[in-house]
Amino acid sequence: MHIISIPTIWSCKTPHCGWLNLAQVRQLRVCNKTQSVTVCVTWSNGFKQVFTGEDAKAIISSWQEASNKYTHQSEEVNNASN
């Protein structure tokens, strides 16, 4: 059995909306239109929020960074247990 520790805070600083905790995201949808990027976040409480432009880019960047870090840590745990 593997125990995976998931952080309770994944901070993301957006240019216009301040700090966000991506650990509270239930669903993240990205829409790439021809000239702009839109991110629709569904929070763990069911509330939906739309971010555009630089805020959306900051969220995507932080999400990818957190995902890469978590994936890398999971691989290390799996390799250590084998």
C-alpha positions in Angstrom: 0.0 0.0 0.0 1.3 3.4 -0.9 0.6 6.5 1.1 0.7 9.7 -1.0 0.9 13.0 0.8 -0.8 15.8 -1.1 0.0 19.4 -0.1 -2.8 21.5 1.4 -1.5 24.6 -0.2 -0.3 25.1 -3.8 0.1 28.9 -4.0 -0.4 30.8 -7.2 0.1 34.6 -7.5 -2.0 36.1 -10.2 -1.3 39.7 -11.5 -4.9 40.9 -10.9 -6.7 38.5 -8.6 -4.1 38.0 -5.9 -3.1 34.7 -4.3 -5.0 31.5 -5.1 -4.7 28.0 -3.4 -4.7 25.5 -6.3 -5.1 22.7 -3.8 -8.7 23.7 -3.5 -9.4 23.2 -7.2 -11.8 20.4 -8.1 -11.6 21.0 -11.9 -9.6 23.2 -14.1 -10.6 23.8 -17.7 -8.5 25.7 -20.2 -9.8 27.3 -23.4 -7.2 28.6 -25.8 -8.9 31.0 -28.2 -7.0 32.6 -31.0 -5.8 35.6 -29.1 -6.7 35.0 -25.4 -6.6 32.2 -22.8 -9.4 31.5 -20.4 -9.4 29.2 -17.4 -12.5 28.1 -15.7 -11.9 26.8 -12.2 -14.4 24.8 -10.2 -13.4 25.1 -6.5 -13.8 22.3 -4.0 -17.0 24.0 -2.7 -18.6 23.9 -6.2 -18.2 27.6 -6.9 -17.0 28.4 -10.4 -14.7 31.2 -11.4 -13.4 32.3 -14.7 -9.9 33.8 -15.2 -8.6 35.4 -18.4 -5.4 36.8 -19.8 -2.4 37.1 -17.6 -4.3 35.7 -14.6 -5.2 32.6 -16.7 -1.5 32.2 -17.8 -0.3 32.4 -14.2 -2.8 29.7 -13.1 -1.8 27.4 -16.0 1.9 27.9 -15.2 1.5 27.2 -11.5 -0.7 24.2 -12.2 1.8 22.7 -14.6 4.6 23.3 -12.1 2.7 21.7 -9.2 1.7 18.7 -11.5 5.3 18.2 -12.6 6.5 18.3 -9.0 3.8 15.9 -7.8 4.5 13.5 -10.7 8.2 13.6 -10.0 7.7 12.9 -6.3 5.3 10.0 -7.0 7.8 8.4 -9.3 10.5 8.6 -6.6 8.1 6.9 -4.1 7.3 4.2 -6.6 10.9 3.6 -7.4 11.9 3.5 -3.7 9.2 0.9 -2.9 10.3 -1.5 -5.8 
